[in-house]
């Protein structure tokens, strides 16, 4: 079975992103294709 996942963190923070990466690694180990996406906004001010 070949599943495809697009994974998006709910907030930018190390713990949120690390948890998502660990889940992605396990899904990939089980044969799924994984894409991670995040948005980085420049802070002004």
mmCIF entry with sequence, helices, sheets and N, C-alpha, C, O atoms, coordinates in Angstrom:
data_MODEL
# 
_entry.id   MODEL 
# 
_entity.id                         1 
_entity.type                       polymer 
_entity.pdbx_number_of_molecules   1 
# 
_entity_poly.entity_id                      1 
_entity_poly.type                           'polypeptide(L)' 
_entity_poly.nstd_linkage                   no 
_entity_poly.nstd_monomer                   no 
_entity_poly.pdbx_seq_one_letter_code       
;(UNK)(UNK)(UNK)(UNK)(UNK)(UNK)(UNK)(UNK)(UNK)(UNK)(UNK)(UNK)(UNK)(UNK)(UNK)(UNK)
(UNK)(UNK)(UNK)(UNK)(UNK)(UNK)(UNK)(UNK)(UNK)(UNK)(UNK)(UNK)(UNK)(UNK)(UNK)(UNK)
(UNK)(UNK)(UNK)(UNK)(UNK)(UNK)(UNK)(UNK)(UNK)(UNK)(UNK)(UNK)(UNK)
;
_entity_poly.pdbx_seq_one_letter_code_can   XXXXXXXXXXXXXXXXXXXXXXXXXXXXXXXXXXXXXXXXXXXXX 
_entity_poly.pdbx_strand_id                 A 
# 
loop_
_entity_poly_seq.entity_id 
_entity_poly_seq.num 
_entity_poly_seq.mon_id 
_entity_poly_seq.hetero 
1 1  UNK n 
1 2  UNK n 
1 3  UNK n 
1 4  UNK n 
1 5  UNK n 
1 6  UNK n 
1 7  UNK n 
1 8  UNK n 
1 9  UNK n 
1 10 UNK n 
1 11 UNK n 
1 12 UNK n 
1 13 UNK n 
1 14 UNK n 
1 15 UNK n 
1 16 UNK n 
1 17 UNK n 
1 18 UNK n 
1 19 UNK n 
1 20 UNK n 
1 21 UNK n 
1 22 UNK n 
1 23 UNK n 
1 24 UNK n 
1 25 UNK n 
1 26 UNK n 
1 27 UNK n 
1 28 UNK n 
1 29 UNK n 
1 30 UNK n 
1 31 UNK n 
1 32 UNK n 
1 33 UNK n 
1 34 UNK n 
1 35 UNK n 
1 36 UNK n 
1 37 UNK n 
1 38 UNK n 
1 39 UNK n 
1 40 UNK n 
1 41 UNK n 
1 42 UNK n 
1 43 UNK n 
1 44 UNK n 
1 45 UNK n 
# 
_struct_asym.id          A 
_struct_asym.entity_id   1 
# 
_struct_conf.conf_type_id            HELX_P 
_struct_conf.id                      HELX_P1 
_struct_conf.pdbx_PDB_helix_id       AA1 
_struct_conf.beg_label_comp_id       UNK 
_struct_conf.beg_label_asym_id       A 
_struct_conf.beg_label_seq_id        14 
_struct_conf.pdbx_beg_PDB_ins_code   ? 
_struct_conf.end_label_comp_id       UNK 
_struct_conf.end_label_asym_id       A 
_struct_conf.end_label_seq_id        29 
_struct_conf.pdbx_end_PDB_ins_code   ? 
_struct_conf.beg_auth_comp_id        UNK 
_struct_conf.beg_auth_asym_id        A 
_struct_conf.beg_auth_seq_id         14 
_struct_conf.end_auth_comp_id        UNK 
_struct_conf.end_auth_asym_id        A 
_struct_conf.end_auth_seq_id         29 
_struct_conf.pdbx_PDB_helix_class    1 
_struct_conf.details                 ? 
_struct_conf.pdbx_PDB_helix_length   16 
# 
_struct_conf_type.id          HELX_P 
_struct_conf_type.criteria    ? 
_struct_conf_type.reference   ? 
# 
_struct_sheet.id               AA1 
_struct_sheet.type             ? 
_struct_sheet.number_strands   2 
_struct_sheet.details          ? 
# 
_struct_sheet_order.sheet_id     AA1 
_struct_sheet_order.range_id_1   1 
_struct_sheet_order.range_id_2   2 
_struct_sheet_order.offset       ? 
_struct_sheet_order.sense        parallel 
# 
loop_
_struct_sheet_range.sheet_id 
_struct_sheet_range.id 
_struct_sheet_range.beg_label_comp_id 
_struct_sheet_range.beg_label_asym_id 
_struct_sheet_range.beg_label_seq_id 
_struct_sheet_range.pdbx_beg_PDB_ins_code 
_struct_sheet_range.end_label_comp_id 
_struct_sheet_range.end_label_asym_id 
_struct_sheet_range.end_label_seq_id 
_struct_sheet_range.pdbx_end_PDB_ins_code 
_struct_sheet_range.beg_auth_comp_id 
_struct_sheet_range.beg_auth_asym_id 
_struct_sheet_range.beg_auth_seq_id 
_struct_sheet_range.end_auth_comp_id 
_struct_sheet_range.end_auth_asym_id 
_struct_sheet_range.end_auth_seq_id 
AA1 1 UNK A 4  ? UNK A 8  ? UNK A 4  UNK A 8  
AA1 2 UNK A 33 ? UNK A 37 ? UNK A 33 UNK A 37 
# 
loop_
_atom_site.group_PDB 
_atom_site.id 
_atom_site.type_symbol 
_atom_site.label_atom_id 
_atom_site.label_alt_id 
_atom_site.label_comp_id 
_atom_site.label_asym_id 
_atom_site.label_entity_id 
_atom_site.label_seq_id 
_atom_site.pdbx_PDB_ins_code 
_atom_site.Cartn_x 
_atom_site.Cartn_y 
_atom_site.Cartn_z 
_atom_site.occupancy 
_atom_site.B_iso_or_equiv 
_atom_site.pdbx_formal_charge 
_atom_site.auth_seq_id 
_atom_site.auth_comp_id 
_atom_site.auth_asym_id 
_atom_site.auth_atom_id 
_atom_site.pdbx_PDB_model_num 
ATOM 1   N N  . UNK A 1 1  ? 0.860  -1.175 0.000  1.00 0.00 ? 1  UNK A N  1 
ATOM 2   C CA . UNK A 1 1  ? 0.000  0.000  0.000  1.00 0.00 ? 1  UNK A CA 1 
ATOM 3   C C  . UNK A 1 1  ? 0.904  1.236  0.000  1.00 0.00 ? 1  UNK A C  1 
ATOM 4   O O  . UNK A 1 1  ? 1.847  1.322  0.787  1.00 0.00 ? 1  UNK A O  1 
ATOM 5   N N  . UNK A 1 2  ? 0.610  2.184  -0.884 1.00 0.00 ? 2  UNK A N  1 
ATOM 6   C CA . UNK A 1 2  ? 1.424  3.389  -1.010 1.00 0.00 ? 2  UNK A CA 1 
ATOM 7   C C  . UNK A 1 2  ? 0.566  4.604  -0.704 1.00 0.00 ? 2  UNK A C  1 
ATOM 8   O O  . UNK A 1 2  ? -0.193 5.067  -1.556 1.00 0.00 ? 2  UNK A O  1 
ATOM 9   N N  . UNK A 1 3  ? 0.684  5.119  0.509  1.00 0.00 ? 3  UNK A N  1 
ATOM 10  C CA . UNK A 1 3  ? -0.069 6.302  0.927  1.00 0.00 ? 3  UNK A CA 1 
ATOM 11  C C  . UNK A 1 3  ? 0.796  7.544  0.767  1.00 0.00 ? 3  UNK A C  1 
ATOM 12  O O  . UNK A 1 3  ? 2.023  7.473  0.848  1.00 0.00 ? 3  UNK A O  1 
ATOM 13  N N  . UNK A 1 4  ? 0.155  8.669  0.541  1.00 0.00 ? 4  UNK A N  1 
ATOM 14  C CA . UNK A 1 4  ? 0.832  9.954  0.425  1.00 0.00 ? 4  UNK A CA 1 
ATOM 15  C C  . UNK A 1 4  ? 0.284  10.875 1.516  1.00 0.00 ? 4  UNK A C  1 
ATOM 16  O O  . UNK A 1 4  ? -0.929 10.962 1.708  1.00 0.00 ? 4  UNK A O  1 
ATOM 17  N N  . UNK A 1 5  ? 1.173  11.556 2.223  1.00 0.00 ? 5  UNK A N  1 
ATOM 18  C CA . UNK A 1 5  ? 0.772  12.467 3.288  1.00 0.00 ? 5  UNK A CA 1 
ATOM 19  C C  . UNK A 1 5  ? 1.450  13.816 3.105  1.00 0.00 ? 5  UNK A C  1 
ATOM 20  O O  . UNK A 1 5  ? 2.648  13.884 2.832  1.00 0.00 ? 5  UNK A O  1 
ATOM 21  N N  . UNK A 1 6  ? 0.686  14.879 3.254  1.00 0.00 ? 6  UNK A N  1 
ATOM 22  C CA . UNK A 1 6  ? 1.215  16.230 3.355  1.00 0.00 ? 6  UNK A CA 1 
ATOM 23  C C  . UNK A 1 6  ? 1.015  16.636 4.803  1.00 0.00 ? 6  UNK A C  1 
ATOM 24  O O  . UNK A 1 6  ? -0.120 16.715 5.273  1.00 0.00 ? 6  UNK A O  1 
ATOM 25  N N  . UNK A 1 7  ? 2.099  16.893 5.512  1.00 0.00 ? 7  UNK A N  1 
ATOM 26  C CA . UNK A 1 7  ? 2.024  17.171 6.941  1.00 0.00 ? 7  UNK A CA 1 
ATOM 27  C C  . UNK A 1 7  ? 2.357  18.638 7.182  1.00 0.00 ? 7  UNK A C  1 
ATOM 28  O O  . UNK A 1 7  ? 3.361  19.154 6.691  1.00 0.00 ? 7  UNK A O  1 
ATOM 29  N N  . UNK A 1 8  ? 1.489  19.301 7.953  1.00 0.00 ? 8  UNK A N  1 
ATOM 30  C CA . UNK A 1 8  ? 1.631  20.726 8.252  1.00 0.00 ? 8  UNK A CA 1 
ATOM 31  C C  . UNK A 1 8  ? 1.612  20.930 9.761  1.00 0.00 ? 8  UNK A C  1 
ATOM 32  O O  . UNK A 1 8  ? 0.648  20.540 10.419 1.00 0.00 ? 8  UNK A O  1 
ATOM 33  N N  . UNK A 1 9  ? 2.652  21.530 10.320 1.00 0.00 ? 9  UNK A N  1 
ATOM 34  C CA . UNK A 1 9  ? 2.617  21.786 11.765 1.00 0.00 ? 9  UNK A CA 1 
ATOM 35  C C  . UNK A 1 9  ? 1.577  22.851 12.098 1.00 0.00 ? 9  UNK A C  1 
ATOM 36  O O  . UNK A 1 9  ? 1.372  23.787 11.324 1.00 0.00 ? 9  UNK A O  1 
ATOM 37  N N  . UNK A 1 10 ? 0.920  22.708 13.248 1.00 0.00 ? 10 UNK A N  1 
ATOM 38  C CA . UNK A 1 10 ? -0.110 23.667 13.644 1.00 0.00 ? 10 UNK A CA 1 
ATOM 39  C C  . UNK A 1 10 ? 0.485  24.975 14.136 1.00 0.00 ? 10 UNK A C  1 
ATOM 40  O O  . UNK A 1 10 ? -0.177 26.012 14.093 1.00 0.00 ? 10 UNK A O  1 
ATOM 41  N N  . UNK A 1 11 ? 1.704  24.939 14.596 1.00 0.00 ? 11 UNK A N  1 
ATOM 42  C CA . UNK A 1 11 ? 2.384  26.145 15.079 1.00 0.00 ? 11 UNK A CA 1 
ATOM 43  C C  . UNK A 1 11 ? 3.879  25.946 14.878 1.00 0.00 ? 11 UNK A C  1 
ATOM 44  O O  . UNK A 1 11 ? 4.374  24.819 14.892 1.00 0.00 ? 11 UNK A O  1 
ATOM 45  N N  . UNK A 1 12 ? 4.572  27.024 14.697 1.00 0.00 ? 12 UNK A N  1 
ATOM 46  C CA . UNK A 1 12 ? 6.021  26.916 14.536 1.00 0.00 ? 12 UNK A CA 1 
ATOM 47  C C  . UNK A 1 12 ? 6.648  26.892 15.918 1.00 0.00 ? 12 UNK A C  1 
ATOM 48  O O  . UNK A 1 12 ? 6.656  27.892 16.637 1.00 0.00 ? 12 UNK A O  1 
ATOM 49  N N  . UNK A 1 13 ? 7.152  25.776 16.256 1.00 0.00 ? 13 UNK A N  1 
ATOM 50  C CA . UNK A 1 13 ? 7.821  25.570 17.536 1.00 0.00 ? 13 UNK A CA 1 
ATOM 51  C C  . UNK A 1 13 ? 8.581  24.260 17.438 1.00 0.00 ? 13 UNK A C  1 
ATOM 52  O O  . UNK A 1 13 ? 8.150  23.336 16.749 1.00 0.00 ? 13 UNK A O  1 
ATOM 53  N N  . UNK A 1 14 ? 9.675  24.181 18.104 1.00 0.00 ? 14 UNK A N  1 
ATOM 54  C CA . UNK A 1 14 ? 10.536 22.998 17.985 1.00 0.00 ? 14 UNK A CA 1 
ATOM 55  C C  . UNK A 1 14 ? 9.803  21.717 18.375 1.00 0.00 ? 14 UNK A C  1 
ATOM 56  O O  . UNK A 1 14 ? 9.909  20.714 17.670 1.00 0.00 ? 14 UNK A O  1 
ATOM 57  N N  . UNK A 1 15 ? 9.068  21.729 19.475 1.00 0.00 ? 15 UNK A N  1 
ATOM 58  C CA . UNK A 1 15 ? 8.401  20.496 19.912 1.00 0.00 ? 15 UNK A CA 1 
ATOM 59  C C  . UNK A 1 15 ? 7.312  20.063 18.938 1.00 0.00 ? 15 UNK A C  1 
ATOM 60  O O  . UNK A 1 15 ? 7.159  18.869 18.677 1.00 0.00 ? 15 UNK A O  1 
ATOM 61  N N  . UNK A 1 16 ? 6.558  21.010 18.402 1.00 0.00 ? 16 UNK A N  1 
ATOM 62  C CA . UNK A 1 16 ? 5.514  20.668 17.433 1.00 0.00 ? 16 UNK A CA 1 
ATOM 63  C C  . UNK A 1 16 ? 6.136  20.057 16.186 1.00 0.00 ? 16 UNK A C  1 
ATOM 64  O O  . UNK A 1 16 ? 5.666  19.035 15.687 1.00 0.00 ? 16 UNK A O  1 
ATOM 65  N N  . UNK A 1 17 ? 7.184  20.680 15.688 1.00 0.00 ? 17 UNK A N  1 
ATOM 66  C CA . UNK A 1 17 ? 7.807  20.214 14.460 1.00 0.00 ? 17 UNK A CA 1 
ATOM 67  C C  . UNK A 1 17 ? 8.514  18.870 14.678 1.00 0.00 ? 17 UNK A C  1 
ATOM 68  O O  . UNK A 1 17 ? 8.415  17.978 13.835 1.00 0.00 ? 17 UNK A O  1 
ATOM 69  N N  . UNK A 1 18 ? 9.219  18.722 15.790 1.00 0.00 ? 18 UNK A N  1 
ATOM 70  C CA . UNK A 1 18 ? 9.907  17.459 16.065 1.00 0.00 ? 18 UNK A CA 1 
ATOM 71  C C  . UNK A 1 18 ? 8.934  16.293 16.158 1.00 0.00 ? 18 UNK A C  1 
ATOM 72  O O  . UNK A 1 18 ? 9.213  15.208 15.648 1.00 0.00 ? 18 UNK A O  1 
ATOM 73  N N  . UNK A 1 19 ? 7.808  16.506 16.799 1.00 0.00 ? 19 UNK A N  1 
ATOM 74  C CA . UNK A 1 19 ? 6.799  15.451 16.910 1.00 0.00 ? 19 UNK A CA 1 
ATOM 75  C C  . UNK A 1 19 ? 6.287  15.059 15.528 1.00 0.00 ? 19 UNK A C  1 
ATOM 76  O O  . UNK A 1 19 ? 6.110  13.875 15.240 1.00 0.00 ? 19 UNK A O  1 
ATOM 77  N N  . UNK A 1 20 ? 6.050  16.055 14.672 1.00 0.00 ? 20 UNK A N  1 
ATOM 78  C CA . UNK A 1 20 ? 5.584  15.792 13.322 1.00 0.00 ? 20 UNK A CA 1 
ATOM 79  C C  . UNK A 1 20 ? 6.629  15.005 12.526 1.00 0.00 ? 20 UNK A C  1 
ATOM 80  O O  . UNK A 1 20 ? 6.282  14.098 11.770 1.00 0.00 ? 20 UNK A O  1 
ATOM 81  N N  . UNK A 1 21 ? 7.892  15.348 12.696 1.00 0.00 ? 21 UNK A N  1 
ATOM 82  C CA . UNK A 1 21 ? 8.970  14.635 12.001 1.00 0.00 ? 21 UNK A CA 1 
ATOM 83  C C  . UNK A 1 21 ? 9.034  13.182 12.465 1.00 0.00 ? 21 UNK A C  1 
ATOM 84  O O  . UNK A 1 21 ? 9.220  12.286 11.642 1.00 0.00 ? 21 UNK A O  1 
ATOM 85  N N  . UNK A 1 22 ? 8.885  12.935 13.751 1.00 0.00 ? 22 UNK A N  1 
ATOM 86  C CA . UNK A 1 22 ? 8.901  11.558 14.254 1.00 0.00 ? 22 UNK A CA 1 
ATOM 87  C C  . UNK A 1 22 ? 7.760  10.734 13.670 1.00 0.00 ? 22 UNK A C  1 
ATOM 88  O O  . UNK A 1 22 ? 7.950  9.575  13.303 1.00 0.00 ? 22 UNK A O  1 
ATOM 89  N N  . UNK A 1 23 ? 6.584  11.330 13.584 1.00 0.00 ? 23 UNK A N  1 
ATOM 90  C CA . UNK A 1 23 ? 5.443  10.632 12.984 1.00 0.00 ? 23 UNK A CA 1 
ATOM 91  C C  . UNK A 1 23 ? 5.706  10.384 11.498 1.00 0.00 ? 23 UNK A C  1 
ATOM 92  O O  . UNK A 1 23 ? 5.419  9.302  10.985 1.00 0.00 ? 23 UNK A O  1 
ATOM 93  N N  . UNK A 1 24 ? 6.250  11.381 10.813 1.00 0.00 ? 24 UNK A N  1 
ATOM 94  C CA . UNK A 1 24 ? 6.565  11.240 9.388  1.00 0.00 ? 24 UNK A CA 1 
ATOM 95  C C  . UNK A 1 24 ? 7.582  10.130 9.161  1.00 0.00 ? 24 UNK A C  1 
ATOM 96  O O  . UNK A 1 24 ? 7.447  9.353  8.216  1.00 0.00 ? 24 UNK A O  1 
ATOM 97  N N  . UNK A 1 25 ? 8.589  10.046 10.006 1.00 0.00 ? 25 UNK A N  1 
ATOM 98  C CA . UNK A 1 25 ? 9.599  8.989  9.869  1.00 0.00 ? 25 UNK A CA 1 
ATOM 99  C C  . UNK A 1 25 ? 8.981  7.606  10.011 1.00 0.00 ? 25 UNK A C  1 
ATOM 100 O O  . UNK A 1 25 ? 9.334  6.690  9.269  1.00 0.00 ? 25 UNK A O  1 
ATOM 101 N N  . UNK A 1 26 ? 8.072  7.450  10.948 1.00 0.00 ? 26 UNK A N  1 
ATOM 102 C CA . UNK A 1 26 ? 7.424  6.151  11.132 1.00 0.00 ? 26 UNK A CA 1 
ATOM 103 C C  . UNK A 1 26 ? 6.531  5.811  9.944  1.00 0.00 ? 26 UNK A C  1 
ATOM 104 O O  . UNK A 1 26 ? 6.524  4.672  9.477  1.00 0.00 ? 26 UNK A O  1 
ATOM 105 N N  . UNK A 1 27 ? 5.777  6.794  9.452  1.00 0.00 ? 27 UNK A N  1 
ATOM 106 C CA . UNK A 1 27 ? 4.943  6.544  8.275  1.00 0.00 ? 27 UNK A CA 1 
ATOM 107 C C  . UNK A 1 27 ? 5.802  6.174  7.067  1.00 0.00 ? 27 UNK A C  1 
ATOM 108 O O  . UNK A 1 27 ? 5.444  5.286  6.293  1.00 0.00 ? 27 UNK A O  1 
ATOM 109 N N  . UNK A 1 28 ? 6.926  6.853  6.913  1.00 0.00 ? 28 UNK A N  1 
ATOM 110 C CA . UNK A 1 28 ? 7.833  6.557  5.808  1.00 0.00 ? 28 UNK A CA 1 
ATOM 111 C C  . UNK A 1 28 ? 8.420  5.152  5.971  1.00 0.00 ? 28 UNK A C  1 
ATOM 112 O O  . UNK A 1 28 ? 8.544  4.419  4.990  1.00 0.00 ? 28 UNK A O  1 
ATOM 113 N N  . UNK A 1 29 ? 8.772  4.778  7.174  1.00 0.00 ? 29 UNK A N  1 
ATOM 114 C CA . UNK A 1 29 ? 9.291  3.434  7.433  1.00 0.00 ? 29 UNK A CA 1 
ATOM 115 C C  . UNK A 1 29 ? 8.278  2.372  7.025  1.00 0.00 ? 29 UNK A C  1 
ATOM 116 O O  . UNK A 1 29 ? 8.645  1.275  6.603  1.00 0.00 ? 29 UNK A O  1 
ATOM 117 N N  . UNK A 1 30 ? 6.998  2.714  7.158  1.00 0.00 ? 30 UNK A N  1 
ATOM 118 C CA . UNK A 1 30 ? 5.925  1.783  6.797  1.00 0.00 ? 30 UNK A CA 1 
ATOM 119 C C  . UNK A 1 30 ? 5.558  1.862  5.317  1.00 0.00 ? 30 UNK A C  1 
ATOM 120 O O  . UNK A 1 30 ? 4.609  1.209  4.882  1.00 0.00 ? 30 UNK A O  1 
ATOM 121 N N  . UNK A 1 31 ? 6.303  2.659  4.533  1.00 0.00 ? 31 UNK A N  1 
ATOM 122 C CA . UNK A 1 31 ? 6.118  2.669  3.086  1.00 0.00 ? 31 UNK A CA 1 
ATOM 123 C C  . UNK A 1 31 ? 5.356  3.849  2.520  1.00 0.00 ? 31 UNK A C  1 
ATOM 124 O O  . UNK A 1 31 ? 5.058  3.863  1.325  1.00 0.00 ? 31 UNK A O  1 
ATOM 125 N N  . UNK A 1 32 ? 5.030  4.840  3.335  1.00 0.00 ? 32 UNK A N  1 
ATOM 126 C CA . UNK A 1 32 ? 4.291  6.004  2.845  1.00 0.00 ? 32 UNK A CA 1 
ATOM 127 C C  . UNK A 1 32 ? 5.247  7.062  2.305  1.00 0.00 ? 32 UNK A C  1 
ATOM 128 O O  . UNK A 1 32 ? 6.414  7.121  2.694  1.00 0.00 ? 32 UNK A O  1 
ATOM 129 N N  . UNK A 1 33 ? 4.736  7.890  1.409  1.00 0.00 ? 33 UNK A N  1 
ATOM 130 C CA . UNK A 1 33 ? 5.486  9.043  0.917  1.00 0.00 ? 33 UNK A CA 1 
ATOM 131 C C  . UNK A 1 33 ? 5.040  10.263 1.707  1.00 0.00 ? 33 UNK A C  1 
ATOM 132 O O  . UNK A 1 33 ? 3.843  10.499 1.873  1.00 0.00 ? 33 UNK A O  1 
ATOM 133 N N  . UNK A 1 34 ? 6.008  11.041 2.197  1.00 0.00 ? 34 UNK A N  1 
ATOM 134 C CA . UNK A 1 34 ? 5.732  12.151 3.109  1.00 0.00 ? 34 UNK A CA 1 
ATOM 135 C C  . UNK A 1 34 ? 6.249  13.459 2.525  1.00 0.00 ? 34 UNK A C  1 
ATOM 136 O O  . UNK A 1 34 ? 7.338  13.508 1.954  1.00 0.00 ? 34 UNK A O  1 
ATOM 137 N N  . UNK A 1 35 ? 5.455  14.519 2.673  1.00 0.00 ? 35 UNK A N  1 
ATOM 138 C CA . UNK A 1 35 ? 5.905  15.878 2.365  1.00 0.00 ? 35 UNK A CA 1 
ATOM 139 C C  . UNK A 1 35 ? 5.576  16.734 3.582  1.00 0.00 ? 35 UNK A C  1 
ATOM 140 O O  . UNK A 1 35 ? 4.463  16.687 4.105  1.00 0.00 ? 35 UNK A O  1 
ATOM 141 N N  . UNK A 1 36 ? 6.552  17.512 4.025  1.00 0.00 ? 36 UNK A N  1 
ATOM 142 C CA . UNK A 1 36 ? 6.359  18.452 5.130  1.00 0.00 ? 36 UNK A CA 1 
ATOM 143 C C  . UNK A 1 36 ? 6.324  19.863 4.568  1.00 0.00 ? 36 UNK A C  1 
ATOM 144 O O  . UNK A 1 36 ? 7.117  20.203 3.689  1.00 0.00 ? 36 UNK A O  1 
ATOM 145 N N  . UNK A 1 37 ? 5.416  20.681 5.064  1.00 0.00 ? 37 UNK A N  1 
ATOM 146 C CA . UNK A 1 37 ? 5.309  22.061 4.595  1.00 0.00 ? 37 UNK A CA 1 
ATOM 147 C C  . UNK A 1 37 ? 5.141  22.972 5.796  1.00 0.00 ? 37 UNK A C  1 
ATOM 148 O O  . UNK A 1 37 ? 4.458  22.629 6.761  1.00 0.00 ? 37 UNK A O  1 
ATOM 149 N N  . UNK A 1 38 ? 5.771  24.136 5.728  1.00 0.00 ? 38 UNK A N  1 
ATOM 150 C CA . UNK A 1 38 ? 5.583  25.125 6.772  1.00 0.00 ? 38 UNK A CA 1 
ATOM 151 C C  . UNK A 1 38 ? 5.769  26.518 6.178  1.00 0.00 ? 38 UNK A C  1 
ATOM 152 O O  . UNK A 1 38 ? 6.376  26.695 5.122  1.00 0.00 ? 38 UNK A O  1 
ATOM 153 N N  . UNK A 1 39 ? 5.243  27.466 6.871  1.00 0.00 ? 39 UNK A N  1 
ATOM 154 C CA . UNK A 1 39 ? 5.309  28.853 6.439  1.00 0.00 ? 39 UNK A CA 1 
ATOM 155 C C  . UNK A 1 39 ? 6.209  29.611 7.407  1.00 0.00 ? 39 UNK A C  1 
ATOM 156 O O  . UNK A 1 39 ? 6.059  29.508 8.625  1.00 0.00 ? 39 UNK A O  1 
ATOM 157 N N  . UNK A 1 40 ? 7.131  30.363 6.855  1.00 0.00 ? 40 UNK A N  1 
ATOM 158 C CA . UNK A 1 40 ? 8.006  31.190 7.685  1.00 0.00 ? 40 UNK A CA 1 
ATOM 159 C C  . UNK A 1 40 ? 7.731  32.643 7.335  1.00 0.00 ? 40 UNK A C  1 
ATOM 160 O O  . UNK A 1 40 ? 7.916  33.068 6.195  1.00 0.00 ? 40 UNK A O  1 
ATOM 161 N N  . UNK A 1 41 ? 7.289  33.395 8.324  1.00 0.00 ? 41 UNK A N  1 
ATOM 162 C CA . UNK A 1 41 ? 6.976  34.803 8.103  1.00 0.00 ? 41 UNK A CA 1 
ATOM 163 C C  . UNK A 1 41 ? 8.083  35.659 8.684  1.00 0.00 ? 41 UNK A C  1 
ATOM 164 O O  . UNK A 1 41 ? 8.546  35.420 9.799  1.00 0.00 ? 41 UNK A O  1 
ATOM 165 N N  . UNK A 1 42 ? 8.498  36.646 7.932  1.00 0.00 ? 42 UNK A N  1 
ATOM 166 C CA . UNK A 1 42 ? 9.518  37.581 8.428  1.00 0.00 ? 42 UNK A CA 1 
ATOM 167 C C  . UNK A 1 42 ? 8.874  38.483 9.473  1.00 0.00 ? 42 UNK A C  1 
ATOM 168 O O  . UNK A 1 42 ? 7.779  39.004 9.260  1.00 0.00 ? 42 UNK A O  1 
ATOM 169 N N  . UNK A 1 43 ? 9.545  38.666 10.590 1.00 0.00 ? 43 UNK A N  1 
ATOM 170 C CA . UNK A 1 43 ? 9.040  39.566 11.619 1.00 0.00 ? 43 UNK A CA 1 
ATOM 171 C C  . UNK A 1 43 ? 9.613  40.950 11.406 1.00 0.00 ? 43 UNK A C  1 
ATOM 172 O O  . UNK A 1 43 ? 10.819 41.114 11.224 1.00 0.00 ? 43 UNK A O  1 
ATOM 173 N N  . UNK A 1 44 ? 8.749  41.936 11.431 1.00 0.00 ? 44 UNK A N  1 
ATOM 174 C CA . UNK A 1 44 ? 9.203  43.318 11.266 1.00 0.00 ? 44 UNK A CA 1 
ATOM 175 C C  . UNK A 1 44 ? 8.894  44.071 12.547 1.00 0.00 ? 44 UNK A C  1 
ATOM 176 O O  . UNK A 1 44 ? 7.976  43.725 13.290 1.00 0.00 ? 44 UNK A O  1 
ATOM 177 N N  . UNK A 1 45 ? 9.661  45.082 12.781 1.00 0.00 ? 45 UNK A N  1 
ATOM 178 C CA . UNK A 1 45 ? 9.283  45.907 13.891 1.00 0.00 ? 45 UNK A CA 1 
ATOM 179 C C  . UNK A 1 45 ? 10.278 46.068 14.906 1.00 0.00 ? 45 UNK A C  1 
ATOM 180 O O  . UNK A 1 45 ? 10.042 46.760 15.897 1.00 0.00 ? 45 UNK A O  1 
# 
